[in-house]
Amino acid sequence: MASCWAPEGAVQDQIDATLNDAVQRVRQGLNGGVSAHFCQECGDPIPEPRRLAVPGVQLCLACQQERDKHQASYAGYNRRGSKDSQLR
């Protein structure tokens, strides 16, 4: 589905760029090292299976889900695919 102005495969390039940006953002947020035994937000114990599955984990599952939900609202959108960025 190429238009007269877009090169062949431009749509797939935008999709790939969006996925790569999301993966990079997630990788930057990963912790390493020693996992905490108690959540830094609420102080509840972090279960051992979670500590083993996520190296360097600092939050319990409930607090992590809340943080992820909050960050998702600020994630924005792919500027490469917006009409504004194409018109500039």
DAHU-V278064 format. One record per backbone hydrogen bond with DSSP energy under -0.5 kcal/mol. CO is the residue of the C=O (numbers start at 0). NH is the residue of the N-H. If there is no record, write none. Layout:
# DAHU-V278064
co->CO nh->NH
co->CO nh->NH
This chain:
# DAHU-V278064
co->6 nh->9
co->8 nh->12
co->9 nh->13
co->10 nh->14
co->11 nh->15
co->12 nh->16
co->13 nh->17
co->14 nh->18
co->15 nh->19
co->16 nh->20
co->17 nh->21
co->18 nh->22
co->19 nh->23
co->20 nh->24
co->21 nh->25
co->22 nh->26
co->23 nh->27
co->24 nh->28
co->25 nh->29
co->26 nh->29
co->32 nh->55
co->36 nh->45
co->38 nh->42
co->43 nh->38
co->44 nh->46
co->46 nh->49
co->46 nh->50
co->47 nh->51
co->48 nh->52
co->49 nh->53
co->52 nh->54
co->53 nh->56
co->56 nh->35
co->57 nh->39
co->59 nh->63
co->60 nh->64
co->61 nh->65
co->62 nh->66
co->63 nh->67
co->64 nh->68
co->65 nh->69
co->66 nh->70
co->67 nh->71
co->68 nh->72
co->69 nh->73
co->70 nh->73
co->71 nh->74
co->76 nh->78
co->77 nh->80
co->78 nh->81
co->81 nh->85
co->82 nh->86
co->83 nh->87
